[in-house]
């Protein structure tokens, strides 16, 4: 941690020293910066059978500003706000995990240094790698606070190294407040397989590599460690949590048609929780012909142990799983997903997905009976004078032996 603080101090010192050479150039960097934003409206209707049914509409705004480079340095900031003005008491409680959290938060506030194809960032930032990945599908983006390096100077290779000491949750419901508010940067973390179960201790280290040296072949590997984790509710010591992923995908180009095959292996270890020290093996085949895309994915978990996927709600890298429920990291559970997607035009898309969770006798899902999920997504982007405005509808039905969870989601976005 001391090294991380020293790194930020050094970056700031160098930046200030560079600024001293030319105030006019620094002024120009701010004047010539790029500003953009987004207005959001999201409507949810969820029926959880015995747990009840509730609807909510949440509104949001996102404002983003990045200075132009000054001696290779730039400053980035992103502010986001959330409001659910018509939410009832029941709706506030029902959606406190993801969509009800009024207020504002500075999601990004980073200093970036760019040299050739390598960038160094310090501060709050949005990260997207398989095992460490924020999610932007709700009003509030997840984000991370720490230090990262993205290195692309090696031909056909990307390297990422990061140290994270705080994580932005969508809402602050974990803090035990009587009134849920917008999320804040703290030690609570989200991991599929154990949702919001753990807190980071000394922070998170991760290293990622991607290589495309062989034509058509993409090799990916990542390692992540959560240091000195604890149980979020009790504070019990869990030790280190480690997650590793290795993946290979090969694209076969054919005339007018492309075929992709993939294999992946993931593994996790929780020092004091042997039930989540398992592994996963996945296979994928996909094809694309003009506007039609189809894929089939299959993943297998250990018979006696589940796993955790990584940190962040987009750390869902398994080749198979439904879009919302995501039970694909549980023990003794195989998952099969068939995905069909068609782009009628650049701005019109329709997608359907069928997922079958094939459970064994020791699986925690659905009383050891199969669980099926059906997803339908349609999106439309306006053109002409309404360019920037888009809408998306998502329907999901997860069929349990004791009922079903049905989601209806409507998204309206305007980017400017």
Protein Blocks (a to p, Z undefined) as FASTA:
>chain_A
ZZmmmmmmmmmmmmmmmmmmomklmmmmmmmpccddddddddddddehjnopcddddddd
ddddddddeehiacdddddddddfkbcfklmmmmmmmmgcgddddfbacddddehjbccd
edjdddddfklccdfkbmbdcdddddddddfkbghiacdddddfbdcdfblklnopabdc
dddddfbdcdehiahkbccfkbpcddddddfkbghiacdddddddehiacfklopaebja
dddddddddddddehiacdddddddddddfklmklmccdddddddddehjbccddddddd
dfkbccdfbecjklcfbfbdcfklopmlcghiacddddddddfbfkbccddddddddddf
kbcghhlpacdddddddddddehjlgoiacdddddddddfkbccddddddddddZZ
